[in-house]
Amino acid sequence: MTPADDTSQMFNDESQKLENLISAADSKTDLNIPTIVETYYQIMNVSSMVTMLKEQAESKPESLSNKIQVIEKLISEQFNSNVHPKIMKKLSTSIQETTKKLQSENSGEKSKEDIESEAKLFEELRQKMSTREFVEQYDKGLSHD
């Protein structure tokens, strides 16, 4: 295999992984935090590969050029326009719900179980807020393109 073949194969593998993640994110109503983070990292990874491949001076095989166009369209039309806004909305709603739960907790005497449950909710809220911050950074990048 030539280096060009290796690059093309790697791009195809990473693109397939991205297609699977976008499809899963689009079809699921409740994505967990690790899946959301993995999806955004894969978007950034494949987008970087696209940029690199487009800048290469050597002529690319037509099949690779076609695959690049397909992936750019997938990211632009399906992920950026459809899946990304859903994820943003879901994270915001989930953060609001968790915050309300925490605020409604009785502030009186608490059992050890109540304290542990509340601590888990705070950790869940922290993870969701951190993920929302990460997703918002991606969103800011979209508005600067």
VEXLUM-704491 format. One record per atom (N, C-alpha, C): residue number from 1; residue in one letter; z, y, x. Coordinates in steps of 0.02 Angstrom, whole numbers, plus 50000, padded with zeros to 5 digits. Atoms other than C-alpha are relative to their C-alpha. Layout:
// VEXLUM-704491
  nr rest    zz    yy    xx
 NUM    a     Z     Y     X
...
***
This chain:
// VEXLUM-704491
  nr rest    zz    yy    xx
   1    m 50000 49940 50041
   1    m 50000 50000 50000
   1    m 50000 50062 50043
   2    t 50002 49937 49963
   2    t 49958 50172 50062
   2    t 50056 50045 49976
   3    p 49949 49952 50023
   3    p 50082 50316 50054
   3    p 49982 50032 49932
   4    a 50021 49972 50064
   4    a 49979 50388 49910
   4    a 50014 49951 49944
   5    d 49986 50052 50050
   5    d 49995 50223 49817
   5    d 50076 49996 49986
   6    d 49927 50002 50008
   6    d 50183 50221 49849
   6    d 50024 50059 49957
   7    t 49982 49940 50037
   7    t 50199 50399 49784
   7    t 49981 49994 49926
   8    s 50025 50009 50068
   8    s 50095 50360 49632
   8    s 50043 49949 49962
   9    q 49959 50052 50032
   9    q 50197 50203 49594
   9    q 50070 50028 49985
  10    m 49934 49970 50010
  10    m 50362 50297 49616
  10    m 49998 50050 49941
  11    f 50008 49952 50054
  11    f 50300 50435 49500
  11    f 49994 49963 49933
  12    n 50007 50039 50061
  12    n 50247 50305 49371
  12    n 50067 49969 49978
  13    d 49934 50030 50015
  13    d 50418 50218 49381
  13    d 50048 50052 49972
  14    e 49954 49947 50022
  14    e 50516 50380 49365
  14    e 49977 50030 49933
  15    s 50027 49975 50063
  15    s 50401 50440 49225
  15    s 50017 49953 49942
  16    q 49984 50049 50052
  16    q 50428 50279 49128
  16    q 50074 50003 49982
  17    k 49928 49994 50013
  17    k 50616 50296 49147
  17    k 50013 50063 49958
  18    l 49993 49938 50038
  18    l 50602 50475 49083
  18    l 49977 49991 49928
  19    e 50025 50012 50068
  19    e 50496 50422 48934
  19    e 50051 49960 49959
  20    n 49950 50041 50035
  20    n 50627 50291 48889
  20    n 50062 50042 49981
  21    l 49942 49958 50013
  21    l 50770 50417 48903
  21    l 49986 50050 49944
  22    i 50018 49951 50052
  22    i 50679 50547 48797
  22    i 49994 49966 49932
  23    s 50007 50038 50063
  23    s 50636 50417 48666
  23    s 50069 49982 49972
  24    a 49932 50018 50022
  24    a 50817 50358 48659
  24    a 50037 50062 49975
  25    a 49966 49938 50020
  25    a 50882 50537 48650
  25    a 49974 50027 49935
  26    d 50032 49976 50061
  26    d 50760 50578 48512
  26    d 50020 49958 49939
  27    s 49986 50045 50056
  27    s 50806 50427 48406
  27    s 50074 49993 49985
  28    k 49927 50008 50011
  28    k 50996 50425 48427
  28    k 50029 50065 49973
  29    t 49966 49941 50027
  29    t 51106 50541 48328
  29    t 50062 50016 50040
  30    d 49938 49989 49962
  30    d 51258 50519 48440
  30    d 49991 49978 50072
  31    l 50009 50015 49929
  31    l 51221 50528 48626
  31    l 50067 50010 50036
  32    n 49939 49991 49961
  32    n 51364 50501 48746
  32    n 49985 50046 50060
  33    i 50005 49951 49945
  33    i 51397 50622 48889
  33    i 49960 49972 50060
  34    p 50039 50026 49942
  34    p 51334 50508 49031
  34    p 49925 49995 49986
  35    t 50071 50005 50017
  35    t 51169 50480 48939
  35    t 49967 50068 49999
  36    i 50026 49932 50001
  36    i 51145 50666 48911
  36    i 49988 50024 50071
  37    v 50005 49977 49931
  37    v 51178 50704 49094
  37    v 49943 49963 50036
  38    e 50053 50040 49968
  38    e 51064 50561 49152
  38    e 49931 50025 49978
  39    t 50065 49977 50027
  39    t 50923 50625 49039
  39    t 49980 50066 50033
  40    y 50017 49936 49969
  40    y 50932 50802 49109
  40    y 49985 49992 50075
  41    y 50015 50012 49929
  41    y 50940 50741 49289
  41    y 49931 49969 50008
  42    q 50066 50031 49995
  42    q 50787 50633 49258
  42    q 49945 50050 49985
  43    i 50048 49947 50014
  43    i 50695 50781 49181
  43    i 49988 50042 50063
  44    m 50006 49958 49939
  44    m 50733 50884 49337
  44    m 49967 49961 50056
  45    n 50029 50042 49948
  45    n 50687 50740 49452
  45    n 49924 49995 49991
  46    v 50071 50009 50013
  46    v 50518 50708 49370
  46    v 49964 50068 50004
  47    s 50031 49933 49995
  47    s 50482 50895 49355
  47    s 49989 50020 50073
  48    s 50008 49986 49928
  48    s 50512 50913 49542
  48    s 49944 49959 50030
  49    m 50055 50043 49975
  49    m 50396 50767 49576
  49    m 49933 50029 49978
  50    v 50062 49971 50025
  50    v 50262 50848 49467
  50    v 49980 50060 50042
  51    t 50013 49941 49959
  51    t 50277 51011 49564
  51    t 49975 49980 50069
  52    m 50019 50023 49933
  52    m 50266 50919 49730
  52    m 49930 49970 49999
  53    l 50065 50034 50004
  53    l 50118 50813 49676
  53    l 49944 50050 49987
  54    k 50051 49950 50015
  54    k 50023 50963 49608
  54    k 49985 50044 50062
  55    e 50009 49957 49941
  55    e 50048 51058 49772
  55    e 49967 49963 50058
  56    q 50030 50038 49945
  56    q 49983 50917 49882
  56    q 49926 50016 50006
  57    a 50069 49980 49988
  57    a 49820 50967 49961
  57    a 49950 49942 49991
  58    e 50046 50056 50005
  58    e 49746 50793 49965
  58    e 49981 49987 49927
  59    s 50023 50012 50069
  59    s 49646 50744 49814
  59    s 50039 49941 49971
  60    k 49962 50052 50035
  60    k 49744 50642 49689
  60    k 49951 49957 49960
  61    p 50041 50042 50044
  61    p 49671 50494 49598
  61    p 50002 50029 49929
  62    e 50004 49973 50068
  62    e 49616 50542 49423
  62    e 50056 49972 49956
  63    s 49947 50031 50040
  63    s 49742 50420 49349
  63    s 50067 50036 50010
  64    l 49938 49964 49986
  64    l 49885 50513 49434
  64    l 49998 50070 49969
  65    s 50007 49934 50031
  65    s 49819 50683 49377
  65    s 50010 49995 49925
  66    n 49992 50010 50073
  66    n 49809 50616 49199
  66    n 50073 49987 49982
  67    k 49929 50015 50013
  67    k 49986 50547 49209
  67    k 50042 50063 50006
  68    i 49964 49937 49991
  68    i 50050 50715 49272
  68    i 49993 50043 49936
  69    q 50011 49960 50061
  69    q 49971 50802 49121
  69    q 50038 49971 49941
  70    v 49964 50033 50055
  70    v 50045 50674 49001
  70    v 50075 50015 50004
  71    i 49928 49989 49991
  71    i 50219 50695 49075
  71    i 50018 50074 49988
  72    e 49987 49929 50013
  72    e 50208 50885 49074
  72    e 50001 50014 49925
  73    k 50004 49991 50073
  73    k 50159 50878 48891
  73    k 50062 49970 49966
  74    l 49940 50033 50027
  74    l 50301 50756 48852
  74    l 50062 50044 50009
  75    i 49942 49957 49986
  75    i 50429 50869 48935
  75    i 49997 50063 49958
  76    s 50007 49937 50035
  76    s 50361 51027 48857
  76    s 50005 49992 49924
  77    e 50006 50004 50073
  77    e 50320 50970 48681
  77    e 50054 49958 49968
  78    q 49951 50042 50033
  78    q 50442 50830 48647
  78    q 50071 50018 50022
  79    f 49931 49988 49978
  79    f 50593 50864 48756
  79    f 50021 50073 49990
  80    n 49979 49930 50003
  80    n 50599 51054 48774
  80    n 49999 50028 49929
  81    s 50007 49971 50067
  81    s 50544 51090 48595
  81    s 50039 49962 49947
  82    n 49969 50040 50052
  82    n 50631 50950 48502
  82    n 50068 49971 50021
  83    v 49939 50035 49981
  83    v 50761 50846 48595
  83    v 50052 50047 50029
  84    h 49953 49954 49968
  84    h 50840 50983 48701
  84    h 50038 50042 49948
  85    p 49962 49962 50051
  85    p 50883 51095 48550
  85    p 50048 49956 49960
  86    k 49955 50046 50036
  86    k 50956 50943 48460
  86    k 50063 49986 50040
  87    i 49943 50015 49956
  87    i 51067 50903 48609
  87    i 50046 50061 50003
  88    m 49959 49938 49998
  88    m 51124 51085 48621
  88    m 50041 50007 49936
  89    k 49966 49993 50064
  89    k 51167 51089 48436
  89    k 50055 49948 49993
  90    k 49951 50054 50006
  90    k 51256 50921 48441
  90    k 50060 50013 50045
  91    l 49944 49985 49956
  91    l 51361 50972 48591
  91    l 50044 50056 49971
  92    s 49962 49944 50029
  92    s 51412 51136 48509
  92    s 50041 49978 49940
  93    t 49965 50025 50059
  93    t 51457 51051 48346
  93    t 50058 49955 50020
  94    s 49948 50047 49977
  94    s 51555 50915 48436
  94    s 50058 50038 50032
  95    i 49947 49960 49968
  95    i 51651 51045 48538
  95    i 50041 50035 49945
  96    q 49964 49967 50055
  96    q 51695 51140 48378
  96    q 50046 49951 49964
  97    e 49960 50051 50035
  97    e 51755 50980 48293
  97    e 50061 49979 50041
  98    t 49945 50020 49957
  98    t 51862 50928 48441
  98    t 50051 50056 50006
  99    t 49955 49942 49997
  99    t 51935 51104 48455
  99    t 50041 50006 49936
 100    k 49964 49998 50064
 100    k 51980 51103 48270
 100    k 50053 49946 49996
 101    k 49951 50055 49999
 101    k 52064 50934 48290
 101    k 50061 50018 50041
 102    l 49945 49981 49956
 102    l 52167 50999 48433
 102    l 50042 50056 49971
 103    q 49963 49944 50029
 103    q 52213 51159 48342
 103    q 50041 49978 49940
 104    s 49966 50022 50061
 104    s 52266 51064 48186
 104    s 50058 49952 50015
 105    e 49946 50045 49982
 105    e 52383 50950 48282
 105    e 50067 50034 49986
 106    n 49933 49974 50015
 106    n 52563 50972 48226
 106    n 50034 50019 50065
 107    s 49969 49977 49938
 107    s 52656 51073 48356
 107    s 50074 49981 50004
 108    g 49930 50021 50000
 108    g 52824 50996 48312
 108    g 50012 49943 50049
 109    e 49984 50058 49958
 109    e 52902 50841 48388
 109    e 49939 49954 50004
 110    k 50057 50044 49990
 110    k 52770 50727 48462
 110    k 50024 49936 50035
 111    s 49984 50064 49968
 111    s 52783 50545 48505
 111    s 49958 49994 50064
 112    k 50038 50012 49938
 112    k 52719 50478 48670
 112    k 49927 49987 49982
 113    e 50068 50015 50022
 113    e 52566 50412 48576
 113    e 49962 50063 49980
 114    d 50032 49937 50020
 114    d 52531 50583 48502
 114    d 49980 50042 50061
 115    i 50013 49962 49938
 115    i 52542 50665 48673
 115    i 49941 49969 50037
 116    e 50055 50034 49966
 116    e 52427 50534 48749
 116    e 49934 50010 49963
 117    s 50060 49989 50040
 117    s 52304 50553 48606
 117    s 49973 50071 50009
 118    e 50019 49930 49990
 118    e 52304 50741 48626
 118    e 49971 50011 50069
 119    a 50026 49994 49932
 119    a 52278 50726 48813
 119    a 49929 49972 50004
 120    k 50067 50028 50001
 120    k 52127 50615 48781
 120    k 49951 50048 49967
 121    l 50043 49951 50034
 121    l 52057 50744 48660
 121    l 49985 50059 50046
 122    f 50012 49945 49953
 122    f 52080 50881 48790
 122    f 49950 49980 50054
 123    e 50047 50024 49949
 123    e 51989 50776 48920
 123    e 49929 49994 49971
 124    e 50065 50005 50034
 124    e 51849 50740 48796
 124    e 49969 50069 49991
 125    l 50024 49931 50009
 125    l 51836 50926 48757
 125    l 49976 50029 50067
 126    r 50020 49975 49934
 126    r 51829 50968 48943
 126    r 49933 49971 50021
 127    q 50064 50032 49983
 127    q 51688 50842 48970
 127    q 49942 50029 49959
 128    k 50052 49973 50043
 128    k 51590 50908 48822
 128    k 49982 50072 50021
 129    m 50013 49931 49980
 129    m 51609 51089 48878
 129    m 49964 50003 50067
 130    s 50033 50003 49935
 130    s 51559 51046 49055
 130    s 49927 49980 49991
 131    t 50069 50023 50013
 131    t 51405 50954 48991
 131    t 49960 50055 49965
 132    r 50036 49945 50033
 132    r 51361 51099 48876
 132    r 49981 50054 50051
 133    e 50015 49951 49948
 133    e 51370 51216 49026
 133    e 49939 49977 50041
 134    f 50056 50030 49963
 134    f 51251 51100 49121
 134    f 49935 50007 49960
 135    v 50058 49996 50044
 135    v 51131 51094 48972
 135    v 49977 50073 49992
 136    e 50017 49929 50007
 136    e 51139 51284 48953
 136    e 49965 50026 50063
 137    q 50035 49981 49938
 137    q 51088 51303 49136
 137    q 49927 49979 49997
 138    y 50069 50023 50010
 138    y 50933 51200 49097
 138    y 49964 50047 49952
 139    d 50029 49955 50050
 139    d 50902 51310 48945
 139    d 49983 50067 50030
 140    k 50014 49935 49966
 140    k 50913 51468 49052
 140    k 49938 49994 50043
 141    g 50060 50012 49959
 141    g 50782 51393 49167
 141    g 49937 50000 49957
 142    l 50058 49999 50046
 142    l 50667 51369 49017
 142    l 49979 50070 49982
 143    s 50017 49932 50022
 143    s 50678 51550 48966
 143    s 49974 50043 50057
 144    h 50027 49962 49943
 144    h 50630 51607 49142
 144    h 49931 49975 50022
 145    d 50065 50027 49981
 145    d 50472 51501 49152
 145    d 49943 50040 49971
***
